[in-house]
């Protein structure tokens, strides 16, 4: 069963009471709070001013950078070659005025912020300017030196003073090498290149044979990589020039012979004697043709006969001319009657006109369609008359006949002319009539004569130009 504990002494300790105390009143806490608030307000205002100054500074820095890049890009385009010094001076002036130009309206705080940054940009920009100007001065110096050497070579080649020019080139390349810090080997290599170019320029000024001789004499100073091609080209040109000289000689000979031949045939046409020395100077074939013509005319005149056309030769000659061949008619002067010869001469002259070949070709194609049962002799007479009438048409009308007009001319030539006889009438086709009769039967192709001046009843004058065209005259 539970037991209640038993205590021998008191359970609570006794002690005297403490003297009562009270916390002192804090009257400064409000003042400190006000001071802290004012301090925070000051810091806010200062932060605002700082940010405003930064914004101003950043804006100016951006404009400075943009304007500099734009100016520098344009200035560099103009600052090349001999203008590079002016560019460098202008760049320095630009940065000298940049601080005043872009910073005059800045607050002191913004000016302080941007000062160091702009100085760094200027250092970077001037380093870039220096790099550009240094490279440009070097490039310009190389350009001037190369041009100087090139003109020296050209002058030497033009005047033929190769030895002196080589010495001048060596001196000029040595100056360039000293400026660029080349080694002796580099200078020698550059000199060798220029001397090789000089020799090639000199070769270009010579004939093929002279060039080959010059090449052989100076081969040690010509670029080894080009020697094979240069020699091959020169040797080929030597062959070409030799053939050209032969051709020129042959051409001159032919021209001299042709001139002599023209003179000889001219004497024959004027019925003047042709000296034996002239005949002897002509080529064999031409001399024989002229001699035959002289002999034939002498025989014919001794017999009192006229020239009778060799129909077969005439037809072949006619076809040759119509096909575009240039036929020498002079040796044939004793083979054709004068009317036939005149017809051939006129046809050959017409063939030299732009559209003559097509006209003649068309005419030749039309003949077989109209041959019918004509024998070769009659067909040849028909072709002679046709060409003669086509020529007359052209003279009267001032133009060539078209296809239909040619057809009518040929059809009309086949019409028979009735010639009354004692016992019976003779029918002769127009193409077999002599020219005077044929022209009368065929009639005019144009009532007016081309080139003739006419006057009407009112006194007005005009020149007939053919094909119905007139030109008024005063």
C-alpha positions as CSV (number, residue, x, y, z in Angstrom):
1,X,0.0,0.0,0.0
2,X,1.4,3.5,-0.9
3,X,3.3,5.5,1.7
4,X,3.1,9.3,2.0
5,X,6.7,10.8,2.0
6,X,7.8,12.3,5.3
7,X,10.0,15.6,5.2
8,X,12.2,16.5,8.2
9,X,12.7,20.2,7.3
10,X,11.1,23.1,5.3
11,X,10.7,22.7,1.6
12,X,11.0,26.4,0.5
13,X,14.2,28.5,1.0
14,X,13.8,31.9,2.6
15,X,15.7,35.1,1.4
16,X,15.3,38.9,1.8
17,X,13.4,40.8,-0.8
18,X,15.4,42.7,-3.6
19,X,15.3,46.4,-3.9
20,X,12.8,47.4,-6.6
21,X,14.3,48.9,-9.9
22,X,12.9,50.6,-13.1
23,X,14.3,50.8,-17.0
24,X,15.3,54.4,-17.9
25,X,13.2,56.1,-20.7
26,X,14.9,56.0,-24.3
27,X,14.1,59.5,-25.7
28,X,16.7,59.3,-28.6
29,X,15.2,56.4,-30.6
30,X,12.9,58.6,-32.7
31,X,15.8,61.0,-33.6
32,X,17.9,58.1,-34.8
33,X,15.0,56.8,-37.0
34,X,14.6,60.2,-38.6
35,X,18.3,60.4,-39.3
36,X,18.3,57.0,-40.8
37,X,15.4,57.9,-43.1
38,X,17.2,61.0,-44.2
39,X,20.3,59.0,-44.9
40,X,18.3,56.5,-47.0
41,X,16.7,59.3,-48.9
42,X,20.2,60.8,-49.7
43,X,21.4,57.5,-50.9
44,X,18.4,57.2,-53.3
45,X,19.0,60.6,-54.7
46,X,22.6,59.9,-55.2
47,X,21.8,56.6,-56.9
48,X,19.4,58.4,-59.3
49,X,22.1,60.9,-60.2
50,X,24.6,58.1,-60.7
51,X,22.3,56.2,-63.0
52,X,21.4,59.4,-64.9
53,X,25.1,60.1,-65.4
54,X,25.7,56.6,-66.5
55,X,22.9,56.9,-69.1
56,X,24.4,60.1,-70.4
57,X,27.8,58.6,-70.6
58,X,26.7,55.5,-72.3
59,X,24.7,57.5,-74.9
60,X,27.7,59.7,-75.7
61,X,30.0,56.7,-75.9
62,X,27.7,55.0,-78.4
63,X,27.5,58.1,-80.6
64,X,31.3,58.6,-80.5
65,X,31.9,55.0,-81.5
66,X,29.3,55.1,-84.3
67,X,30.5,58.4,-85.6
68,X,34.1,57.4,-85.5
69,X,33.5,54.1,-87.4
70,X,31.5,56.0,-90.1
71,X,34.1,58.7,-90.5
72,X,37.0,56.3,-90.5
73,X,35.4,54.1,-93.1
74,X,34.9,57.1,-95.5
75,X,38.3,58.6,-94.7
76,X,40.2,55.4,-95.3
77,X,38.7,55.1,-98.8
78,X,40.2,58.5,-99.6
79,X,43.4,58.0,-97.5
80,X,45.2,55.6,-99.7
81,X,48.5,56.0,-101.5
82,X,50.0,59.5,-101.3
83,X,47.0,60.6,-99.2
84,X,47.7,58.3,-96.2
85,X,49.6,61.0,-94.2
86,X,46.6,63.4,-94.5
87,X,44.3,60.6,-93.3
88,X,46.4,60.0,-90.2
89,X,46.5,63.7,-89.3
90,X,42.8,64.0,-89.8
91,X,42.2,61.0,-87.5
92,X,44.3,62.6,-84.7
93,X,42.3,65.9,-85.2
94,X,39.1,64.0,-85.0
95,X,39.9,62.5,-81.6
96,X,41.3,65.8,-80.3
97,X,38.0,67.5,-80.9
98,X,35.8,64.6,-79.8
99,X,36.0,65.3,-76.1
100,X,34.8,68.9,-76.5
101,X,32.3,68.1,-79.3
102,X,30.6,65.2,-77.5
103,X,31.2,66.2,-73.8
104,X,30.3,69.9,-73.7
105,X,26.7,69.2,-72.6
106,X,27.5,66.4,-70.1
107,X,27.2,66.7,-66.4
108,X,30.5,66.6,-64.4
109,X,29.6,63.2,-63.1
110,X,28.9,61.8,-66.7
111,X,32.1,63.5,-68.0
112,X,34.1,61.8,-65.3
113,X,32.5,58.4,-66.1
114,X,33.2,58.7,-69.9
115,X,36.6,60.2,-69.7
116,X,38.5,57.0,-69.1
117,X,36.4,54.9,-71.5
118,X,36.9,57.4,-74.4
119,X,40.6,57.5,-73.7
120,X,40.7,53.7,-74.1
121,X,38.7,53.9,-77.4
122,X,41.0,56.6,-78.7
123,X,44.0,54.4,-77.9
124,X,42.4,51.5,-79.8
125,X,41.4,53.7,-82.7
126,X,44.8,55.2,-83.1
127,X,46.4,51.8,-83.0
128,X,44.1,50.8,-85.8
129,X,44.9,54.0,-87.7
130,X,48.6,53.3,-87.2
131,X,48.3,49.8,-88.5
132,X,46.4,50.9,-91.6
133,X,48.7,53.8,-92.4
134,X,51.8,51.6,-91.9
135,X,50.4,48.9,-94.2
136,X,49.2,51.5,-96.7
137,X,52.6,53.3,-96.8
138,X,54.2,49.9,-97.4
139,X,51.8,49.0,-100.1
140,X,52.1,52.4,-101.8
141,X,55.8,52.2,-101.7
142,X,55.7,48.8,-103.3
143,X,53.3,50.1,-105.9
144,X,55.5,53.1,-106.8
145,X,58.6,50.9,-106.8
146,X,57.0,48.3,-109.1
147,X,55.8,51.0,-111.5
148,X,59.2,52.6,-111.5
149,X,60.9,49.3,-112.4
150,X,58.3,48.5,-115.0
151,X,58.8,51.9,-116.8
152,X,62.6,51.5,-116.5
153,X,62.3,48.1,-118.3
154,X,59.9,49.6,-120.9
155,X,62.3,52.5,-121.6
156,X,65.2,50.2,-121.9
157,X,63.4,47.8,-124.3
158,X,62.2,50.7,-126.4
159,X,65.6,52.2,-126.7
160,X,67.4,48.8,-127.0
161,X,69.8,49.4,-124.1
162,X,69.3,46.1,-122.3
163,X,72.7,46.1,-120.5
164,X,72.2,49.5,-118.8
165,X,68.6,48.6,-118.0
166,X,69.7,45.5,-116.2
167,X,72.0,47.5,-113.9
168,X,69.3,50.0,-113.2
169,X,66.9,47.2,-112.3
170,X,69.4,45.7,-109.9
171,X,69.9,49.0,-108.1
172,X,66.2,49.7,-107.8
173,X,65.4,46.2,-106.5
174,X,68.2,46.5,-103.9
175,X,66.6,49.7,-102.6
176,X,63.3,47.9,-102.3
177,X,65.0,44.9,-100.6
178,X,66.6,47.1,-98.0
179,X,63.3,48.7,-97.1
180,X,61.6,45.4,-96.8
181,X,64.4,43.6,-95.1
182,X,65.0,41.0,-97.8
183,X,67.9,38.6,-97.8
184,X,70.5,38.6,-100.5
185,X,68.9,35.6,-102.1
186,X,65.5,37.3,-102.1
187,X,66.9,40.3,-103.8
188,X,68.6,38.1,-106.4
189,X,65.5,36.2,-107.1
190,X,63.4,39.4,-107.6
191,X,66.1,40.8,-109.9
192,X,66.1,37.6,-112.0
193,X,62.3,37.8,-112.4
194,X,62.4,41.3,-113.6
195,X,65.3,40.6,-116.0
196,X,63.5,37.6,-117.4
197,X,60.4,39.8,-118.0
198,X,62.6,42.4,-119.7
199,X,64.0,39.8,-122.1
200,X,60.5,38.6,-122.9
201,X,59.4,42.2,-123.7
202,X,62.5,42.6,-126.0
203,X,61.6,39.3,-127.8
204,X,58.1,40.6,-128.4
205,X,59.6,43.6,-130.2
206,X,61.6,41.4,-132.6
207,X,60.7,39.3,-135.6
208,X,60.4,35.6,-135.0
209,X,63.9,34.9,-136.4
210,X,65.5,37.8,-134.5
211,X,63.5,36.8,-131.4
212,X,64.8,33.2,-131.5
213,X,68.4,34.4,-131.9
214,X,68.0,36.8,-128.9
215,X,66.3,34.1,-126.9
216,X,69.2,31.7,-127.5
217,X,71.7,34.3,-126.6
218,X,70.0,35.3,-123.3
219,X,68.5,31.9,-122.3
220,X,70.4,31.8,-119.0
221,X,68.5,34.9,-117.8
222,X,65.1,33.8,-118.9
223,X,62.8,32.0,-116.5
224,X,63.5,28.3,-116.8
225,X,59.9,27.4,-116.4
226,X,59.0,29.4,-119.5
227,X,61.9,28.5,-121.7
228,X,60.4,25.4,-123.4
229,X,57.1,27.1,-124.3
230,X,58.9,30.3,-125.5
231,X,61.3,28.3,-127.7
232,X,58.5,26.3,-129.2
233,X,56.4,29.4,-129.9
234,X,59.4,31.2,-131.5
235,X,60.3,28.2,-133.7
236,X,56.7,27.9,-134.9
237,X,56.5,31.7,-135.6
238,X,59.8,31.4,-137.6
239,X,58.0,28.8,-139.9
240,X,54.9,31.0,-140.2
241,X,56.9,34.1,-141.1
242,X,58.9,32.1,-143.7
243,X,55.7,30.9,-145.3
244,X,54.2,34.4,-145.1
245,X,57.3,35.8,-146.9
246,X,56.9,33.2,-149.6
247,X,53.2,34.1,-150.0
248,X,54.0,37.8,-150.1
249,X,56.6,37.2,-152.8
250,X,54.2,35.1,-154.8
251,X,51.4,37.7,-154.4
252,X,53.7,40.5,-155.5
253,X,54.7,38.3,-158.5
254,X,51.0,37.7,-159.4
255,X,50.1,41.3,-159.0
256,X,53.0,42.3,-161.3
257,X,52.0,39.7,-163.8
258,X,48.4,40.8,-163.7
259,X,49.4,44.4,-164.2
260,X,51.5,43.4,-167.2
261,X,48.7,41.2,-168.5
262,X,46.2,44.1,-168.2
263,X,48.7,46.3,-170.1
264,X,49.2,43.7,-172.8
265,X,45.5,43.1,-173.3
266,X,44.9,46.9,-173.3
267,X,47.4,47.2,-176.2
268,X,45.5,44.4,-178.0
269,X,42.1,46.1,-177.4
270,X,43.6,49.4,-178.8
271,X,44.9,47.5,-181.8
272,X,48.5,48.4,-180.9
273,X,51.3,45.9,-181.3
274,X,52.3,43.9,-178.3
275,X,56.1,43.8,-178.0
276,X,57.7,40.3,-177.9
277,X,59.4,41.2,-174.7
278,X,56.0,41.8,-173.1
279,X,54.8,38.4,-174.3
280,X,58.0,36.8,-173.0
281,X,57.5,38.3,-169.5
282,X,54.0,36.9,-169.2
283,X,53.3,33.4,-167.7
284,X,53.2,30.7,-170.3
285,X,49.5,30.1,-170.4
286,X,48.5,33.8,-170.5
287,X,51.2,34.5,-173.1
288,X,49.9,31.7,-175.3
289,X,46.3,33.0,-175.0
290,X,47.3,36.5,-176.0
291,X,49.4,35.3,-178.8
292,X,46.5,33.1,-180.1
293,X,44.2,36.1,-179.9
294,X,46.6,38.3,-181.9
295,X,47.1,35.6,-184.5
296,X,43.4,34.8,-184.7
297,X,42.5,38.5,-185.2
298,X,45.2,38.9,-187.9
299,X,43.9,35.9,-189.8
300,X,40.3,36.9,-189.5
301,X,41.0,40.5,-190.7
302,X,43.1,39.1,-193.5
303,X,40.2,37.0,-194.7
304,X,37.7,39.8,-194.1
305,X,35.4,37.6,-191.8
306,X,33.7,38.5,-188.6
307,X,33.9,36.6,-185.3
308,X,31.5,33.7,-185.0
309,X,30.5,32.7,-181.5
310,X,31.7,29.3,-180.3
311,X,28.3,28.2,-179.0
312,X,29.6,25.4,-176.8
313,X,32.2,27.6,-175.2
314,X,29.7,30.4,-174.9
315,X,27.2,28.3,-173.1
316,X,29.8,26.9,-170.7
317,X,31.1,30.5,-170.0
318,X,27.6,31.7,-169.4
319,X,26.9,28.9,-166.9
320,X,30.3,29.6,-165.2
321,X,29.4,33.2,-164.7
322,X,25.9,32.4,-163.6
323,X,27.2,30.0,-161.0
324,X,29.3,32.8,-159.5
325,X,32.7,32.1,-161.0
326,X,35.0,35.0,-161.9
327,X,35.8,34.3,-165.5
328,X,38.6,36.1,-167.3
329,X,36.9,37.0,-170.6
330,X,40.0,38.6,-172.2
331,X,41.4,35.4,-173.7
332,X,37.9,34.7,-175.2
333,X,37.7,37.9,-177.2
334,X,38.2,36.1,-180.5
335,X,35.8,33.3,-179.5
336,X,32.5,35.3,-179.2
337,X,30.7,37.8,-181.4
338,X,30.8,41.3,-180.0
339,X,27.1,41.2,-178.9
340,X,27.7,37.9,-177.0
341,X,30.9,39.3,-175.4
342,X,29.0,42.4,-174.3
343,X,26.3,40.2,-172.8
344,X,28.8,38.2,-170.9
345,X,30.6,41.3,-169.6
346,X,27.3,42.8,-168.4
347,X,26.3,39.5,-166.7
348,X,29.6,39.3,-164.9
349,X,29.2,43.0,-163.8
350,X,25.7,42.3,-162.5
351,X,26.9,39.3,-160.6
352,X,29.0,41.6,-158.4
353,X,25.8,43.3,-157.1
354,X,24.4,42.0,-153.7
355,X,21.3,40.3,-155.0
356,X,22.7,39.3,-158.4
357,X,23.6,35.8,-157.5
358,X,20.1,35.0,-156.4
359,X,18.6,36.6,-159.5
360,X,20.8,34.6,-161.8
361,X,20.3,31.4,-159.9
362,X,16.5,31.8,-160.2
363,X,16.8,32.5,-163.9
364,X,18.9,29.4,-164.5
365,X,16.3,27.3,-162.7
366,X,13.6,28.6,-165.0
367,X,15.2,27.8,-168.3
368,X,14.7,24.0,-168.2
369,X,11.0,24.5,-167.6
370,X,10.8,26.4,-171.0
371,X,13.1,24.3,-173.1
372,X,10.4,22.1,-174.5
373,X,11.6,20.5,-177.7
374,X,14.3,23.0,-178.5
375,X,17.6,21.6,-179.6
376,X,20.8,22.6,-177.9
377,X,21.6,25.3,-180.5
378,X,18.1,26.8,-180.4
379,X,18.1,26.6,-176.5
380,X,21.3,28.5,-176.4
381,X,19.9,31.2,-178.6
382,X,16.9,31.3,-176.3
383,X,19.1,31.8,-173.2
384,X,21.1,34.5,-174.9
385,X,18.0,36.4,-175.8
386,X,16.5,35.9,-172.4
387,X,19.6,37.3,-170.6
388,X,19.7,40.2,-173.0
389,X,16.0,41.1,-172.5
390,X,16.3,40.7,-168.7
391,X,19.3,43.2,-168.8
392,X,17.2,45.6,-171.0
393,X,14.3,45.3,-168.5
394,X,16.6,46.2,-165.7
395,X,18.1,49.2,-167.6
396,X,14.6,50.5,-168.5
397,X,12.8,49.9,-165.2
398,X,15.7,50.5,-162.9
399,X,15.3,47.2,-161.1
400,X,15.6,43.5,-161.7
401,X,12.4,41.7,-162.9
402,X,10.6,39.5,-160.5
403,X,9.7,35.9,-161.1
404,X,6.4,36.6,-162.9
405,X,8.1,39.3,-165.1
406,X,10.9,36.9,-166.0
407,X,8.3,34.3,-167.0
408,X,6.5,36.7,-169.2
409,X,9.8,37.8,-170.9
410,X,10.7,34.2,-171.6
411,X,7.2,33.3,-172.8
412,X,7.2,36.3,-175.2
413,X,10.6,35.3,-176.6
414,X,9.0,32.0,-177.7
415,X,6.3,33.8,-179.7
416,X,6.8,33.5,-183.5
417,X,7.2,36.5,-185.7
418,X,5.5,36.1,-189.1
419,X,7.7,37.3,-191.8
420,X,5.8,37.6,-195.2
421,X,7.5,35.7,-198.0
422,X,7.2,35.5,-201.8
423,X,5.6,32.1,-201.8
424,X,4.8,31.5,-198.1
425,X,5.1,33.3,-194.8
426,X,8.1,32.5,-192.6
427,X,7.6,32.1,-188.8
428,X,10.6,32.9,-186.7
429,X,10.6,32.9,-182.9
430,X,11.5,36.2,-181.4
431,X,14.6,34.8,-179.7
432,X,16.1,34.1,-183.1
433,X,15.6,37.6,-184.4
434,X,18.5,40.0,-184.5
435,X,18.5,42.3,-181.5
436,X,17.0,45.3,-183.2
437,X,14.1,43.3,-184.6
438,X,13.6,41.5,-181.2
439,X,13.5,44.8,-179.3
440,X,10.9,46.1,-181.7
441,X,8.8,43.0,-181.3
442,X,9.1,42.8,-177.5
443,X,8.4,46.5,-177.1
444,X,9.6,48.7,-174.3
445,X,9.4,47.5,-170.7
446,X,9.0,51.1,-169.6
447,X,7.7,54.0,-171.7
448,X,10.3,56.3,-170.1
449,X,14.0,56.0,-170.1
450,X,15.8,55.8,-166.7
451,X,17.9,58.9,-166.1
452,X,16.3,61.0,-168.8
453,X,14.7,64.4,-168.0
454,X,11.1,65.0,-169.1
455,X,9.0,68.1,-169.2
456,X,5.2,68.3,-169.1
457,X,2.9,70.8,-170.9
458,X,3.1,73.1,-167.9
459,X,6.9,73.3,-168.1
460,X,7.5,71.1,-165.0
461,X,10.7,69.0,-165.3
462,X,11.5,65.7,-163.7
463,X,14.1,62.9,-164.0
464,X,12.8,59.4,-164.4
465,X,14.4,57.1,-161.9
466,X,12.7,53.9,-163.1
467,X,9.9,51.7,-161.9
468,X,7.5,54.7,-161.9
469,X,9.6,56.9,-159.7
470,X,10.3,60.6,-160.6
471,X,12.7,63.2,-159.2
472,X,11.6,66.8,-159.6
473,X,14.2,69.3,-160.9
474,X,14.2,73.1,-161.2
